[in-house]
Amino acid sequence: MISSPVESPGRDAESGDLIETFKILSGKENVDSKTFFQLAESSEHTRGHSLKLYKKHCRLDSRKFFFSQRVVNSWNSLPQHIVEAPSVNSFKKRLDDDYHDMGLL
């Protein structure tokens, strides 16, 4: 019998946050993306993908745990081929494949 690694609860929550972020940014949710996120100003010197999010400075610890803040670092670290997925299902598949390749699943 082949055993499969168990996902940590933190990984599940992070994946859910990233999927919801993808839906909001790609217009698949009936929510204005500007309500939650501000895109980082693009630059020729910016590494990574073209949909980087700007992370606002937080004075209050409680704000650090808001959805719109906690997802920024994880989202910005995703490769271009994941964030440019054409559908939610392909985003999930690419995200799972990336986690698997990194040995996180």
Residue, then its C-alpha position, 0 to 999 in steps of 0.5 A: m500500500i502506498s501512503s500519501p502525505v497528509e496536507s497540513p491544515g495551514r496548507d489547506a487554508e493557504s490554498g483556499d486563500l490563493i484560489e479565492t484570490f485568483k477568482i477575485l483577480s480574474g473576475k470570477e467572483n462578483v466582487d470588485s478586486k480593488t475592494f481587497f487588493q491593489l496591484a503593485e506598480s509593474s516595473e521592468h525590474t520586478r521579478g515573478h508574475s505580472l499580477k503582483l499585489y501591493k502589501k500595505h503596511c499594518r500598524l495593528d497586529s489584528r490587520k495582519f491576519f485579514f484575508s487581503q493581507r495574509v494572502v499577499n506574500s503567498w500570491n506574489s511568490l507564485p510562478q507566472h504559469i499558475v496565475e495566468a491559468p485560464s480557469v479556476n480548475s486549471f489554477k487548482k491543478r497547477l497549484d497542486d502540481d507546484y506544491h507536489d513538485m516542491g514536496l509540500l504535498 
